[in-house]
Amino acid sequence: MTTAGEKEKGWLEFKYRATGEPIRFPVGTIHGTADGPTLLVVGGMHGSEYAGIEAAIRLFNEVDPRRLRGTLKVGMIYNLPAFVNNLGFIVPHDGKNPMTSFPGTPIGTYSEAMAYYFDQEVLSKCDYFIELHGGDIPESLTPSVFHEVTGDLPVDAKSKSMAEAYNLPYVIMDIQEPNMEPYGPSGVCAKRGKPALLCESGQQGILKMEEAETHLTGLRNILIHLGMMEGKIINTVKRTYLENYTAVRSEVRGMWYPSVKLNEEVKKGDVVGVIRDYFGQDVMSIKAIIDGIVTVIRTSPNVNIGNVLIEQGHPYAYEE
């Protein structure tokens, strides 16, 4: 039995009922010496987003339980099958994006079973949740933090204040439609009344320690913000607030050639790139679908139907 002031780590292990294959998650828990909330931090939702994974691992190892109030739980690599196979975005067993599988079911596909067991054992028991991303293999991005918006004003306000504490340049509304079920862990938590963030730092499936450190700065700030640790919040960025966040997706297969840069402001209807066939002939011009700032650009020339080409959000004025 664990006691206050201890740190433990190990594997959560389950079996996929359909085949008997293992489902495994590396998870660590730090028990503080005083009462406080339970914060869950998860890296590796996408197995090749390494800045988030590295930040989760380093956070677990650096936090001293003697200085902690409450409980810090860290899932180092959620999507371990993708990580060990160097895959972007998907779970290899069923080809699904794990962010579309929550809260899951034990009798569904492998991704859905992963989500179910992790939710039952860990996610459903936290008070606050932070999901770490790191820019997958085919994408370049500007560090951003998404705060969940559900219509529950006190919970939404807490999520937004956490987002502002994370010290990233873009603070983005992630609105959960009231008539739609959320499928990602952050949305599921928020709908349950638990403030949640999705944080991005890193890109193109490359581990850069400075991008992991960007996450760590935000995570340390959150621990202070929630009263779980003593310290001074680092506030070094000018924030831009974005709403109406939108992804422009490909409608055809081919070769993608973007013509915009990160942080560029574009107008609805502006051409942001072109898709050509494998002989170099133009197939389709890609246009922005809102006025907004470009925060993500697909950097891989290979595109299939449904692939995200750019992401953008519309800036709005900050309101207290």
N, C-alpha and C positions, 0 to 999 in steps of 0.2 A: 504493500500500500504506500502510495506516495504521500509526502508531507510538504508543508509550506517550505519554500526555499530550495526546492529540488528541481533538477532538470532531467528529463527522460526522453529517450528516442527509441524508435523501433519501427517495425513494419505492421501496417494493418493489412491483413490477408483474408481474402474471400475466394470463393469458387464461382465461376460462371456456370449457372445451372445447366445450360444447354449442352456444354461440352466438357465441363470439369476443369477448364483452363483456369489458372490462377489470376486473380485480380489483386494487385499489390500497390500500396501507397507508403512511401517513407514519410513519417510524421514525427515531429518532436513537440514536447510540451514543457513549458517553463511555468512552475508554480511559484507565484510571488509570496512574499512574507506578510502581506497585508491584504485585506479584502479589496476587491475591485472587479471590473468587468472581464469578460472573456473575449479576446480579440483573436480572430482566425486570419492568418495570412497564407495564401496559396500561390505557389509558383508553378510554372510548367503546365498550365491548362493546354497550351500548345507546346509540344515537346521540343521544338527548336527555337524557342524564344528564351535565349540563355541569360540575358540580363536579369530577368525576373527570377529565374531559377537560382542564379548566383546570389542575388539579393536575399532570397528566402533562406538559403543555406547560411549565409554570413550573419543574418539577423539572429537566427537561432543560436549560433555560436558566440555572438558578442553580448547578448543580453544576460546580465547578472541577475539571477533570481532574488538575490538579497536586496536589490534595488527596485524590484518590480512589485506593483500592486495588482492583484488580480491574476489572470492566467493568459499566457500567450501561447497559442497553438500555431504551428507552422507545418504546412504541407509543402515539402521541398519540390517535388515533381509530381503533379497530378497525373499527367498523361505519360506515364513511364513507357508504354509500348511505342509511342512515337519517338520519345527521346532516344531509346536504345537503337532505333532503326533510322535515325536522322531524317525524320519526316516532318513536314510542315503541316500545321492546321488539324489534321485528321487523326482519328484512332484507326490504326491499320486493320483491325479485325473486321470493321464494318464500313470504313470509309466515311464515317460521320465526324463532323466538327463537335467536340465534346461540349461546347458552349450551347448546343441545341438540345441537350439531352436531360437537363435537370427538371424536376427532382428525380426523374428516372423510375425504373421499375425492375425488379429482380427477374422478370420473365421476358424482358425485351431484348434488344440487341446488346452486344458487349458494351457499347458506350452507355446505353441506358442502365445496364447493371452496374457499371462503374459509378455512375452518378447516384444511383439509389444507395449503394453501400456507403459511399463517402458522405452522402447527405445524412443518412441515418446515424452514422457513427460520429461525424465531426460537424458538418455544416449546420445542421439543425440545432446544435447545442451552443453556438456562439452568440454573443451579443452584438458584435461588430464584425464586418468582413471586408477584407481587401484582397483583390485578385490582381496578381502581378503578371503583366505581359511584357514582351521584349522585342517586338518587331520580327515577324517570321521571315523565312527564307526569301520570299519574293517581294518584300515591301520595305520602303523607306518611310520614316515618319518623324514627326516632331513630338517630343514628350508631351503627354496629355493625360488628364485625369477625368474620368467620367463619373458623375454622381447620379445615383438613381433617383428618379422622380415618380412617385406613385399616386400623389394626391393626398397622402397622409402628411399634413403640413409639419407636425413636429419631427417626424422621421426624416422627411425630405430636408428640413433645415439642418438636422444633424449631419446628414450625408454631405450637404453642400459645405458646411463648415469644415468637415474633414477634408474635402477636396481642396479647399483653400489652404489648409495647413500642409498639404502634400508638397508644396513648393515646385509646381510645374507650370509652364507658361500658358497652356490651354486648359480651361475648366469648362467641361462640356456636359450639358444636360442629357441624360439618357432616360427618356420618358417611357414609362411602362403604361401601355394603353389599358384602361380599366376593363375592357371586354376581352382582353387577350391574356392567355396564360404566359408567364415568363418561362424561358427555357435555359437561360444562363444562371449560374450560381448567384451572381450579384443581384439580378432581378428577383430571383426566388427569395433571397434574404430580405430585400427591401419590401416585397409584398407581405412578408411575415412580420414587418415592423422593426426590422433590424437594419440600421444604417449600413450602406455598402458602397464600395468604390471599385472601379476597374482602372488600373494605372498602367500607362505605356511609357517605357524608356528602353531604347535599343532598336536594332534594325538588321534586317537581311541575314538573320540566323548567325550572327557573329557575336562572340562574347568580348565585350570591351568593358574593362573594370570601371571606367569612369561612368558608363551608362548604368552599371549595377549600383555604383555609388549614388547616382541620382535617385534611384529607388530607395536606397538605404537612408538618405537624408529625409525623404518623405516619410518613411516608416518610423524613424526616430521621432520626427515631428508628431506623428499620430500618437505614439505612446505618451508623449508629453501632453498633447492636446486632450487626450482622454483621461489624464490624471493617473496614468499607469506608471510613469516615471517622472522624476524631477529633471529639469533642464530648461534651456531656452530654445524656443522654436526658431529655426533658421528660415528667414524670409528674404530671398535674394532675387526673385523673378518678378517681372511685370506680367500680370495675368490678363489674358483676353478670354472673355466669356462667350461661349458658343452655344447656339440652340439650333433646332431644325437640322440636326446632324444627319448627313445623307451619304450613302455610298453609290457611286456610279459603276454599274456592272456591265460586263461584256455580253453582247447578244449573239456574238459569232466566235468562231475559232480563228486563230491566226497569230500574227506577230504584232506586238503592242509597242508603239512609239509615243511616249508622253511628250507633250510640248509645254508643260507647266513645271514650276518648281514648288518645293515645300514652302509654305507660308505665303504663297502668292494669292492675292485676292482676284477672284474671277466673277464674272456676271453670268446669270442664267443664259444659256445659249452660246457662250464662248466655247470655241474648240479647245479642248485640253489634250488632244492627242489623236492618233490615227491607228487603225488596225489594218494591216496589209496581209495579203496571202503569202504563201511560201515562195512565190515568184517575185515578190516585191511590189505587187500592184495594190493600190488602195482599195480596201473593201468597205470601210466605214469610218467616217469622222466621228469622234466621241466628243459630246458637248456637256458642259456643266448643266445640272438640272436645278440649281438654286444659285442665288448670289451668295458667295461665301469664301472662306479661307481654306486653302488646300492643306490638309494635315497629314494625309497618307497618299503615297504614290506607289503603284505596282512597278517594281524594277525588273522583274523577269519579262523578257519579250514574249514568252509562251503564254497564250491566254486561251481558256476554254469558256464556253457559255456559262455565265453566272459568276465568273471571277471578278473580284473587286479591282477596278482600275484606279480610281481615286476616291478619297473620302474628303468631305468638306462640311463646314458648319458656318452658320450665319452669326456674326458677332452681335451681341446685344449689350446694352448699358448695364453695369453692375448696380444692383439695388440692395441696400441694407435690409 
